[in-house]
Amino acid sequence: MIPELNFNSSDFPNTWKDDIRMNFLFAPFRERFINPEGWDGKMNFWTTTIQELCIKSQSPLISQVSLCAALHRKGKQPQCLDVVLDNMFRQGLILSVDEFNKAANLNQGWLRWGLDVLVQKPVVWGFSSVQSLLSWSKKDATYVVLSVVKDLAAKLLKRYRDLVDTKWTDTAVFLDTFREECEDICPMQSFNLALIQLQNDRNAVVFEQDGKKVIKFKKVDEKKVLPLSQVDKGILSLKSAKDTLINDVDELEEKILSCTNSIKQLLKNGYKNKSMMMLKRKKRLEIILEKKTTALDNIESLLYRLRNTGSEKLVLEAYKTGVQAMKGTISGELNLDNVDQVMSDVEEVLDDYREVQATLSKPVEEDNLEEYEDELKELLSMEVKNSSQVMTSDEDLMRRLVALRAPPEVSPPTKKSTKSKGIRVPDNLL
């Protein structure tokens, strides 16, 4: 069965609307020496377009047949994809499913480094079911697009780290649980491919623990994925018991609710004995439910304590480091005896300083205050006397001014007007 590709029409490049250009791109390849630039441009177009469409549609598996069906345009299919896929294979952009699976098996030696200690082997799996569904003829060969697989693996790793920050605190989780958390990223087949890529990149390892597949991720500060520790196994065992108890509690609650409804219906119909038997059954179920609930609460409490052990250890280490730093700072001269001696010296110096200040603030010689007061009184009486004398002289001046009389006004002498007479000039002078 060849994987079906569903590309969104909006994801195609703008060149897809150009009929003349696309007729050239859909045509078979000619010899490269005829037009090297045109050959390279055509190859780059198809290589880029196929990878981008596969990434956007999250399609890690392709074949020539599926690509031709997905890239048809106006009733035509590209006649050059065989050359394109062969070139992409040579460049290492795609691998056949068989080659990809072999690459994963080559890493199995690295994945099995904990076999002797853990008596278990990491699992490289998932392609047996995929391969059985594929037809392995040359024409229909199925390839893995590495850029898509790496993109999916990066998204799975990011999803795990996001869950660690918000929901989980464990590096090892059940694979089924993790797959459910990643259903919105990729389907089952793509998930298996991305999982193998995570193992090839040494970011995660898949183990088998008590018949269940477990995936353990590499921590940020680690260079490789460590084997399952006893703490990891204990947490996984508790989580498995927790999931079982949750299912049991849900079933018991449904049964108790069903018993309650049955009792009401029997009483309504008058079946007292049957309702009494159903009530006893309900009580027994409630006792079991209480025990299951208590056990579930205990397991959750243990998980909480185990998960906080790491942070508590970090706090303890921080305390130890702080104590050592404090000891280093107070060693040498900074000890209790030296500090007491210095503080005593400081108090003695301050006392001497206060005595010096008090001495300097004293006057040089004592003044005779009574003598100063007598002199002030004398000056004050003199000031009053002078002011009264000034007032008397002023009053005297005013009286004198009033007694003064203005002199009588003297009119200026008036001159009689004289009329000038004419003088006759002798005729002999004219």
QUIMO-V842135 format. One record per helix or strand of 2 or more residues. SS is the DSSP state (helix for helix, strand for strand). FROM is the first residue (numbers start at 1). TO is the last residue. Records with the same first field share a line. If there is no record, write none. Layout:
SS=FROM-TO ; FROM-TO
//
This chain:
helix=9-11 ; 14-17 ; 19-26 ; 36-57 ; 64-70 ; 81-90 ; 97-106 ; 108-111 ; 115-118 ; 127-132 ; 146-166 ; 175-181 ; 188-200 ; 230-269 ; 272-330 ; 336-360 ; 369-403 ; 427-429
strand=61-63 ; 94-96 ; 142-145 ; 172-174 ; 204-209 ; 212-217
//
